[in-house]
């Protein structure tokens, strides 16, 4: 048996390549949209991608199953569970609980595990030349390392009210199925730490059924379903608003993107023309570089592992945008954006100093200035972290406005006061600073040291 775990750090998303080395037949589970990684793996290992599967209709990334099927002509095996509202709306091989997919000398048994979503399925793998007992289970967003999938996501991200209570009950029943699987079976989930699909995902990529039964909180409640429900639904992170878009695009027919596109580097004239037309400018430079001089109305979203997530929070999928990035960053940034369907890159520039524009300088303040400012009546402290972070501890008197929804809550920011934004360590507060500047707020300062520095100094 051939096995390779493919992990996208930017979305904490895992996909899997499993092949029969005797026949060359191979299945890819939960493919990311830039599919060249799977084509390369198959070519390097003399394999043929013949099967493509998904564990459920994903909300956090644009699945590349159809792109991969278009290039390889492999069949797609997708869940037909969950009822009428949870059916994929394009041709596929439908799967039901108990079905078996044969991939050469391997077999994958389908287990219907609703809870996170109604159509969720797992794949229990048997490597028949070695043993007739199962060796791995691919759990999607059902069971993670140390956590389980959240049943409230459909309500919070997709507005499907009343689904979380049903999801909790379904999750309880699905966990009983999981607990009956032999304890030695390896667990390979679709996400790791950093995903918004749970609140306590482990940093390691895999586990075993036995380990999860001992250490995963979800197996510690016994028959206390209410206690289980209360803990499961409490303190979940805010789901990015682009999740609604992903849920839809992963379900319906859509345009395919089978190669990583190359975007033009704009001349000064091309950029200024687009800028004057109102195209959004996303500055991907480091926050310190942005602070030293930035294009008016541009938004700083650093090109790190959180880049796609914040772009998904803030960008309009129907509108073109321009990036500020180095030449050698563009392929990486393009991949990150195409994984959540943000394909409307008009082009990019690398030098903000050569545009003939008067750049703005961000006002970043020190701990001492922050400390003296928080007691002033004409100052509003705005904490832009997540709700759970804020509730776990915040600066006395600070107002909470989450950066992801800041532009929908500008009425909570007092233009007549001096505004000081902060987060944990400066990344999100720099986004917030640039968003406020874009929306006409002039009296803004950024305490970039954030709660990390504040807590550290106040421990002494």
Secondary structure, 3 states (H helix, E strand, C coil): CEEEEEEECCCCEEEEEEECCCCCEEEEECCCCCCHHHHHHHHHCCCEEEEEECCCCCCCCCCCHHHHHHHHCCEEEEECCCCHHHCCCCCCEEECCCCEEEECCEEEEEEECCCCCCCCEEEEEEECCCCCCCCEEEEECCECCCCECCCCHHHHHHCCCCHHHHHHHHHHHHHHHHHCCCCCCEEEECECCCCCCCCCCCCCCEEEHHHHHHHCHHHCCCCCHHHHHHHHHCCCCCCCCHHHHHHHHCCCCCCCCCCCCCCCECCHHHHHHHHHCCCEEEECCCHHHHHHCECCCCEECCCCCCHHHHHHHHCCCCCCEEEECCHHHHHHHHHHHHCCCCCCEEEEECCHHHCCCCCECCCECCHHHHHHHCCCCCEEEEECCCHHHHHHCCCCCCEECCHHHHHHCHHHCCCCCEEEEECCCCHHHHHHHHHHHHCCCCCEEECCCHHHHHHHHHCC
